[in-house]
Amino acid sequence: MKTLKGDTIYIRALEPNDLEFIYAIENDMSIWEVSNTQTPYSRFLIKQYLENAHQDIYEAKQLRLAICQDQDYPAVGLIDLFDFDPKNNRAGIGIVIHKEANRNQNIGTEALELLIAYGFNQLNLHQLYANIGTHNKASIALFTKFGFENIGIKKDWILVNGTYHDEAIFQLINKK
């Protein structure tokens, strides 16, 4: 997969020049809660990760893609398929738009729509799921817009600044 193009954005495979962008996201403590990150990452480790990003989803069990607004501009976010399970035809899906200025502009909506279609049509997935903190209203609104249903709450699942928060699991089943 080279790129998936929407009306105003495209999602593409990671490139070596994404190192600084990924470094910024992975080390931005303000989004660690949604990315399930607990420690900073070095440029060295991210460079190694990028060198192995050529592995296909069947080998790596994940697919991380850059969200871009234009081919002349750098990435504004990342969207992932993770815990890819080809036996049961399912995967987790997650998205992050790094800078707040790029949020609420339909970038995430378009990227999620593209990756759902890719997962169902190209990978023949039966279902996608997302883990979302119950207080993350923006992500809940985004995923439910596409028919993801809240199928359960994991109580006291995420520890943030000494306080436990609940996390919901949302699921979308391919009806085809």
Secondary structure, 3 states (H helix, E strand, C coil): CCEEECCCCEEEECCHHHHHHHHHHHCCHHHHHHHCCCCCCCHHHHHHHHHCCCCCHHHHCCEEEEEECCCCCCEEEEEEEEEEECCCCEEEEEEEECCHHHCCCCHHHHHHHHHHHHHHHCCCCCEEEEEEECCCHHHHHHHHHCCCEEEEEEEEEEEECCEEEEEEEEEEECCC
